[in-house]
Amino acid sequence: MALKDLTIVILSRGREEILKKTLSYWSDKAPKVLVLHNTNHPLAVTEIPKNVEYVVERISYGERCGQVPKYLKTKYAILSSDDEVFLSSALKKMVNYIENNNPIQSIGGSVIAIGKYGPRATGTHCYSNMDRYENIKRSRKSRLTEHFDTDLPWRGGSMYRVMSKPLFNKMMKMFQEISVFSTPYIFEVSGEILVNSSGKTKYLQEIYWIRNWIIEPVVHRDWDRTKYFSSWFADPSKEKEVNEWRYILNKSLGLSAEDLDSVLQKVFTLRHRSESREIERSHKFRLPLPASVKYLLRKLVNSRSIPRDFHTTLAGMQSQGINFSSREIEAAIRVINS
């Protein structure tokens, strides 16, 4: 199966220069790219590669999600950030696997993030608890029960798998419906529930996604990252919103109210645990010093505490049996760092 049957879907807001770099990365590659861009400064025609369908939509993230099914023409799709990239060789293996294994509805792989700490390019093995993951239970309830095992940490990233077109469109339409709710994490959590309920999945031992932790995450009035999901879910003043969300999930998943409540309690437990740790880390005192100075201080006092070098992390992943194309990774890093 050729990559021409896969579309990379990018929902971007502003950040025109970042988007141009990402589109240049895809310009000589086989997948199609669909961009729905909320911008007052659209890219020029000459800045849009031939394999990119570029649509200006000055509407919210959720509303742009709802527009995606109108434009999506390929058999498979994958959602992408405007500042991150995937590796073509891994995507090809993923598409071939899902094509040749009919019960599989979505497929993932291994992920590495590149960051910056002083002069060091750092590497983080993201979603490491998803390596070699598979969920091939037969029923929706059993797949969700397995995925949201409260004895394990939160398992995320499902909305960024390669998916069949019907499943991807279903996710986009749900994202449109839930965009009215007052936590930006509603998309991540709802995607996790929907994708894992909708069909069997498997993760290949291939690095397919290079995350960009150099650029600060998007934050704006409509995307307040301090509005955590677990706080929203437990807030009595948000009870009406939460009940509306339950109704949307129930309509999409077809679970009984009792089974859905059981799943949502597991989701809340896992999110509360992970978000509490994140809040605790954000409240820790940090010296107001440039990263370059902190790097030198750590190097002098405790060099082992410096975040790991990108290529050291990469070598560690390789030693665990995770495959990747060094040439493709270097090309991806050049785009992200440029």
N, C-alpha and C positions, 0 to 999 in steps of 0.2 A: 504494500500500500504506500503510495507516494505521499509526501508531505503537502502536496497540493490539495489534499483532502482535509487539511487542518487549518483553522483560522486562529491567529493570536488576537484576542480582543483586549483593547486598551481603552479605559475610560479615564481621560485626563482632564484636569482643571488648571488652566493657566500653564505655567512652567513650559513655555514654548521652546526654550533652548534645550531643556532636558529631553523633551519629546523628540526634537529633531535628531538628537544624538541616538536615541533608541531606534528611531525609524531608519537611520543610516545603517545601523547594525543589521536590520532585517532586509535591507534593500537588495542584497545579492543572495538571499536564501529562499528556499522553496515555499514555506508556508505563506498563506495569505495573511494580511494584517487588516483588522478593522479598528478604526479610531473614532470614538465619539468624544469630541473636544468641546468643553465648556470654556470659551475664550472670547475676549474682545479683540484679540490680535491673531486671527487665523493664520496658519502657515501658508506661504505662497505656493502656488501650483508647482513651481520648480523645486520646492523643498519636499515634495511628497513622492516617494518612490512608486514605481509602476505597480508593485504588488500590494500597495496600500489603498484601501478605501477610506477616505478621510471625510468625516461628517462633523460639521459644527452644530452643536446643540447647546444653547445657553440655558440649560435646565439642571436640576440637581442630579447627584450621583444615581439615586434610585430611579429617577425618571429616565435617565440615559440608559440604565439597565433595561428598562421596559421597552426601549426602542431597538435593542440589539436583535431580537428575533426577526425584525423587518429586513435586516441586512445580512444575516448569517446564512450562507449558502452551502458551506461545506459539511461533510459528514461528522466531523469532530471539531471541538473548539477547546481553547484554554484561556483563562483570564490572566491578564498580566498587568503589573504596575507600569507606569510610564517611565520609570527609572531603573527597571530591572530586566534581565534577559534570560532566555532559555537556550540550551545547547541543542542544535539541530539533530546531531547524531542520536542523542538520547530521546528526543521527541519522535524520531523515526522509529526507534525500537518500541516506544510506548504505543504509537499508533498501530504498528504491526501486531503488537501483542493483543491489544483490545479488539482489533479486526479479526484475529484468529482464535479468540477465546470468547465466544458469544455471550456467556453469562456475565462477563465483566462489563460494567457500565462506566467505570472511571478508573484511572490509573495514575499512580504517582511515582516518585523516585526520591533520591537523596538531594539535599540542599546545602549549599555553603554560602555564607555571607562574607563580603569584604567590607572592612571598616578601616578606620584610621586612628592611630594613637601615637601622637608625636610623629616621628619620622617612619614609624612602622605601619605597613599594610597588614592589618589583622585578619584572621580568619576564624569564623565560628561555624561549627557543624550544627545547622539549624534542624529543628524537628527530628533530632537523632532518635527519639523514641518511636519514630515512624519507619525507620529503616527495616526492611524485610517484612513490613506489615502486610497483612492480608485479612480481608473480612469476607468470608464466603458463606456465612450463615444464610439459611434459606428464607427466613422471614424478616420483615422490617423490624419487628420488636427485638428479635435476637441479635440482629446486626447492630442496632442502637445500644442494646445492653452490653454487648461486647466492646463497642467503641468507647462508651462512656463508663468504663470500669473505674470506680472511685478508689480502688486500691492502687491505681496508676496515676501519673501526672496527666494534665490536660493534653490531649492529642489534637493538633490543629493542622491547618494548611489544606484542608479538603477542597475548599473552593478554588484552589489553584491546581487541581488535577486536570489531565486530559479527560474530556467527557464526550459521550455521544451527544449529537446535536439536540435530541429531545430533552435529555437531562439538563444540558446547559441552558436551553431556552426556558425550561421550568424554573431553574435557579434565577435567571434574569427576571422573570415575571414575578417571582416571589420577592426579590430584592426591591422591585418597584412598589409592591404592596407594603413592605415593612419600612420603607424610607421615612414614614411619618413619625417613627418612634424616636425617643430623645436620647439614645445612646448610639454612637457610631459602631459599637461592637456588635450590634444586632445583626449586621451582615455576616460577620465571621461566625457567630454562634448559629445563626439560622442556616448558613451554608453547610456547617458541620453536621447539623441534624438532617437537612434535606438530602445531601449527597450520600451520606452513609445509609440512610433509610431506603434510598431509591434503587440500589442494586449492589451487586458484589464488586469488590475492588481488590487491587493488588499493587504493591510497590516494587519496582525493579531496583536492582543494585546498580543504579546509574545516577551520576550527578546530572540533573536536568535543569536546575534553576540556580542562577547566581543572584543572590540578594544584594541590595545596595544599602549598606549601613553607613556610608560616608555622608550622604545627604540626609538632613533631618526629616523625620516623618511629617506628612502633611497635617497641619493644624489650622483650622479657621473657625469662624463662628458656627458653622453648621457641622463641624467635625471636631468636637471637643473631646480629646482623648482622656480627660479627667472624669468623664461621665461613664464610669465602669458598668459593665453589664450586671454584675451581681448586686450592686447598689440599686440599680434601676429595678431589677426583678423583685427585690425585697422592700422597696419603698412603697408604703401604703398610698401615697399620693399618686403613684403611677399604676395603681391597680387596674384602672380602665384600659390603659395602654397594654399592660401585660395580658389582660383577658382578650383583647383584640388580637394580640400576637398569637395566643393559644388557638384562637379560632382559625387564623390563617394557617398555622401549622397543621391543625386537625384536618382542615380542608385539603391540604396538599399531601399529607402523609396517609390519611385513611386509618389512623389508629383509634382505638377506643379512648374515651376521656381518661379512664383509669390508667391505661398503658402510657398515654402521653404524659400524664402527671408524674408517673414513675420515672420516665426519661428526663423530664425537666428538673426533677429534684436532683438527679445525678449530675446534670449539666450545671445546675446552680452550685452544688457542692464543689465540683472541680474548678469552676470559674472563680468562686469566692476564694478558694485556696490559692490559686495562681495569681489572682489580682491583688490579694492581700500582701503577698510577697513582693509584687511589683511596687505597690504603694509604699511598703516599708523601705525598699531600696531607694525610692525617690526621695524619702524624707531623711536619709542619712546625710550627715554633714560632709560636705566636700569643700576642700580648699579652693578658693576662687583664683586658681592659677591656670595659665594656658596649658594645653595638653602637652606641649613640647617640654615645659618645665616639669610637669608631673612625671613624664616619661623619664627624664634625667634623674629625678629624685628616686623613683622606683628602681631604676637601674643601679643606683648607688646603694640603696637600703635593702631592697628585696627584689632582685631581678626576676625571680620566678613568678612574681605577682603581675608582671607585664602581660597583657593579653597576647595570645599566641599569634605568631607570624602566619600569614595566609598559607604559604607553601608548606609550613610545618603541619598545619591542620589538614591540608590536602593530602600530604603523605600519610598522615594518621588514618584518614578515611580510606586511602588505597590499601593500607595494611589490614583493614577490616573487610576487604573484599569488595569495596565499592569501586566501580569502573568509571572512567571519564576520559575525554579527549583533552590532553594538555594543550594542544594547539587551539582548540575551541575556547578553552578556559582563558588562555592568554589573550585571545582576541576579544573576549567579553570584558575582561578586566581593562583592556585599553580603552574600550568605549566608555565604561563606567568612570574611569579615571580622567578621561579627556576633558 
